[in-house]
């Protein structure tokens, strides 16, 4: 398994995380070949005036090109603050709309879909919090696997948000987590 790349920063209010896809070279070659085959089929059916087949292969190509762009250029963008979490998926040439989910208590994440390979552990993240009735609320499922060291780093940054929020609300001197 290739390690997806985590870029994380904290500006005192929000944690900004970018998780970039790192697909293997073989996967990129296979996807490029399949795109070439489908584009050839679309061209042949268009020239032979078989519109139904050309439309069907065009629909297949649409979904395959999206999958290919994700594996070549894909990034998952997360923005977390003390009151909401926003996420967006970037495909290189286009980006999905920004979605923001509010929450009322501290957000936590739970690793799921763990993969162990060569003694290393990789997990996806399931973010949860509590609603206004103090019932657990699922906020977001991450799409990409992260290494356990990246998970620890991510958790420290999220904890820092809520320590800073508490410090600010009680007008205490800043607390530094080491």
N, C-alpha and C positions, 0 to 999 in steps of 0.2 A: 504494500500500500504506500502510495506517495503521501508525504506529509503536506497537508494544506497549510498555507501560510497565514499566521495571525499577526495583524498590525493593530496595536491598541494604544490609545492615548487618553489622558484624562485632563480636562481643563479646569477642574475645580467645581464644575456643575454637572457635566455630562461625561460619560465614558463613550468613546467612539471606537468601534471595533470593525475592522475589515478582514474578512476571512476569504482568501483567494484560493480558487481551485488549482490544484497541481495534478493534472492528469498525466498518465504515463505517455511516452512517445508512441507506443504501439496503439493505444486507444486513439490518439490523435490521427495516426495514419489510417486506421480502420474507418474512423468517422469521415475523414476526407475522401477516402475511396468510395464509401457508400453514397456520399453527396454527389460525387462525380457520376456514379452509376445512375442515380435518380435523375440528375440533370440531363444526362444523355437520353434516358427513357422519355423524359418530358419533351425534349427536342425532337426525337424520332416520332413520337405520337402526334406532335403538333404538325410536323412536316407531312405526315401520312394522313392528316385530317381525321384523327380519331379523338374528338374532343373529350369524350367521357373518360378515356384512359389518361389523357393529358391532365385533366382536372384532378383525377384520383391520385396520380403521381405527384402533382403539385401540392396537394394536401399533405401527402407523406413527406415531401421535401420540406414543407413549412415546419413540421414538427421535428424533423431530423436536423434542420439547420439551427433551430433553437437549442436543441440538445448539444450540437457541435459548438455553437458559440459559447454555451455555458462551460463546456470542457476546455475550450481554448482560452477564454477571457473572463470566465465567471467569477463574480465576487458577491459575497453576502455582506451588506452594510448594516450594522446595528448601532443604535444610539440609545443609551440608557441614562436616565436621570432619576431623581428621587420620586417622581410622580408618574412617569410614563416610559414606555419603550417604543422605539420606532425601528422599522426595518425596511430594507429595499434590496432588490436583487439586480445586479448589473451584469449585462450580457456582452459587454464590449461596445456594441453599436447602438444598443438601446437599454433603457433602465425601466424597471417597473415603478409604479407610483409608490410614494412614501406612505406607509401605513403606521399609524400611531395608536397604541393601546394604553389607556390609563390604568393605573392600579392604586390601591390605597395603603398598602403596607410595604415592607421591605421585599424586594424581589430576590428570589434565589433561583439557582439552576440545579437541575438534577441530570447527571450524565445518563444517557440511554443509548441503546444500539452500540454497545461496546464491541470493539474488534481488537483482538490481541494477535500481534504478529511480530515475530523475532524478539519476544520479550518486551515489546512496547505495547502500550494500551492507547487506543484512540476511541473517542466517544463523540456523539452528537449531544446537543444540549436541549433540555426541556425547561423553559423558564416558567416559574409560577409565582403567584403572590396571593393575596387575600382580597376579597371584594369588601364592600361597605358593611356586609353582614358577618364578616370574619370567616367566610367560607373559602376554601381553596379555589383558586381561579387559574386555569392554564392560560398563559400569556402567549407563548410562542414556542415552536419547535425549530431548532436550527436545521439547516440542510446539510452542512458539511461536518466531517469528522475533525476533531482537534486532538493533538497530543496531550497527555495528562499534565505535562509541565505548562502548556499553554492554558489549560483549564485552571490551574492554580493561580497563574498570573491574572487571568480574567477575573477570578473570584476576588482576589485582593483589590482590584480596581473597583469592582461593584461594592465591596464592603466599605471602601473609602468614601464612596458617594454618601452612604447613609451615616457614617461617622461624621463627615463634614456637615451634613444636614442637621444632625442632632446638635452638634457644636454650635452651629449658626442659630438654631431655634432657641437654645438655652443660653446664648451669649457667653459661651465658655471660650477659653483660649483654644487655639487649634490643637487637634490631637493628630499625632503622626504614627501611622501603623508601620512597624518595622518587620 
